[in-house]
Amino acid sequence: MKPYQDIESYRDYLRASIARTRRRLAAFEQQYGVSTTRFLEQTTAEDLEGGDLEYVEWAGEARLLAGLEAELAELEQVVC
């Protein structure tokens, strides 16, 4: 079963997913004292305490956020 029943609940689902992803990114930013943008531009896996795994997780969350925001923007453009 899908976590949404109509466009409004899907929009709520996307917003909640965006908020959750932003919290995860904020945790990485706080832990390492660097913005996600700077991380993506300048950091390598060797620069992080957790190495490859944390690098992949952080970069993955950043990509996920971009995709969720794009999907929400597209949905709102179509609906409005």
KOLLUM-746564 format. One line per 5 residues: number of its first residue (from 0); their letters; for each residue x, y, z of N, C-alpha, C. Coordinates in steps of 0.1 Angstrom, whole numbers. Layout:
<atoms>
NUM	a	X Y Z X Y Z X Y Z  ...
</atoms>
This chain:
<atoms>
0	mkpyq	8 -12 0 0 0 0 9 12 0  5 22 -8 13 35 -8 10 43 4  20 51 8 19 59 20 10 71 18  3 72 7 -5 84 4 -17 79 -4  -28 87 -3 -41 83 -9 -45 93 -20
5	diesy	-40 105 -19 -43 115 -29 -31 125 -31  -33 135 -39 -22 145 -41 -18 152 -28  -28 156 -20 -25 163 -8 -17 155 2  -21 142 3 -13 134 12 0 130 7  2 130 -6 15 127 -12 24 140 -10
10	rdylr	18 151 -11 25 164 -9 30 164 6  21 160 15 25 159 29 36 149 31  35 138 24 46 128 25 59 133 20  59 141 9 71 146 4 77 157 14  69 165 19 73 175 29 79 169 41
15	asiar	73 158 46 78 151 58 92 145 55  93 139 43 105 133 38 116 143 37  113 155 32 123 166 31 127 170 45  118 172 54 122 176 67 131 166 74  128 153 72 136 143 78 150 143 72
20	trrrl	151 144 59 164 144 52 172 157 56  165 168 58 173 180 62 178 178 77  171 171 85 176 169 99 188 160 98  188 150 89 200 141 88 212 149 83  209 158 73 220 166 68 226 175 79
25	aafeq	217 181 86 221 190 97 230 183 107  227 170 110 235 162 119 249 161 114  250 158 101 263 156 95 271 170 96  263 181 92 270 194 92 275 198 106  267 195 116 271 198 130 283 189 134
30	qygvs	282 177 131 293 167 135 306 172 128  306 176 116 319 179 109 321 194 107  312 202 112 314 217 111 315 222 97  308 217 88 309 221 74 295 219 67  292 229 58 279 228 52 279 216 42
35	ttrfl	267 212 38 266 201 29 272 205 15  269 217 11 274 222 -1 290 222 -2  296 227 9 311 226 9 316 212 10  309 203 17 312 189 18 312 183 4  302 185 -4 301 180 -17 312 185 -26
40	eqtta	316 197 -24 326 204 -33 340 200 -29  343 198 -16 357 197 -12 361 185 -4  352 177 0 355 166 10 357 152 2  366 144 7 367 131 2 364 121 14  362 109 11 359 99 22 370 98 32
45	edleg	382 101 28 393 100 37 393 111 48  386 122 45 385 133 54 375 131 65  367 121 65 357 118 75 361 107 84  357 109 97 360 99 107 355 85 103  343 84 98 337 71 95 341 67 81
50	gdley	349 74 74 354 70 61 343 69 50  344 59 42 336 57 31 321 56 34  317 49 45 303 48 48 297 61 51  303 70 59 297 83 62 297 92 50  307 91 42 308 99 30 296 95 21
55	vewag	294 82 19 283 78 10 269 81 16  268 80 29 255 84 36 252 98 34  262 107 37 260 121 36 257 125 21  265 121 12 263 124 -2 249 119 -7  245 107 -2 232 101 -6 221 109 0
60	earll	222 114 12 211 122 18 210 135 10  221 141 6 221 153 -2 214 151 -15  217 140 -22 211 137 -35 196 134 -33  192 127 -22 178 124 -19 171 137 -17  177 147 -9 170 159 -7 167 167 -20
65	aglea	177 167 -29 176 174 -42 164 168 -50  163 154 -50 153 148 -57 139 150 -51  138 150 -38 125 152 -31 121 166 -34  130 176 -32 126 190 -35 122 192 -49  128 186 -58 124 187 -73 111 181 -75
70	elael	108 170 -69 95 163 -71 84 171 -65  87 177 -53 76 186 -47 74 198 -55  84 204 -60 83 216 -68 75 213 -81  78 202 -87 70 198 -99 56 195 -96  53 188 -85 39 185 -81 32 198 -78
75	eqvvc	38 207 -71 31 220 -68 29 228 -81  38 227 -90 36 235 -103 24 229 -111  23 216 -110 12 209 -118 -2 212 -111  -2 211 -98 -14 212 -90 -19 227 -89  -10 236 -88 -14 250 -86 -16 257 -99
</atoms>
